[in-house]
């Protein structure tokens, strides 16, 4: 089992980078016109939320520190756990 400080560092760095990439993608000229203006990616308190608007749903990635996992909640495929 990965030590908690190492897990938290890696998880935060990964989710933060993913948030930056998603934010860039959502504002790119090739993707932005396909989504509602309210579509966004937000990373706060260890939770990455991707809102794609009505009909597309909201995806949530968050850390589960006790089991050293990252969980994904998807309106398309349901829950996933990565550890």
Steps between C-alpha positions, in 0.01 A plus 500: 500500500637838398568729798222757543713811432630348176150399389359845576785670311462277191120515501494879536761549228316265264155651555639854478671423167186332369295804603735731311483282189121478513467876547722558196301247298165653596613840374669377183351624173428145385312389814341810655237544225375145563422562867269735689666815641453360850733203436798515735761312698562588863758360744450584868559319829631190323194465276506548123158574353438506125160644404407448138147636512151360453489165327871441557517503878756558771808289565672505840848375590600499865757343727419228750804525724435206738505251210750704290260519207360757262130460430313605188128561497372494142146561374586268211667198659434539872770482768862397440784456748869533418769406747 
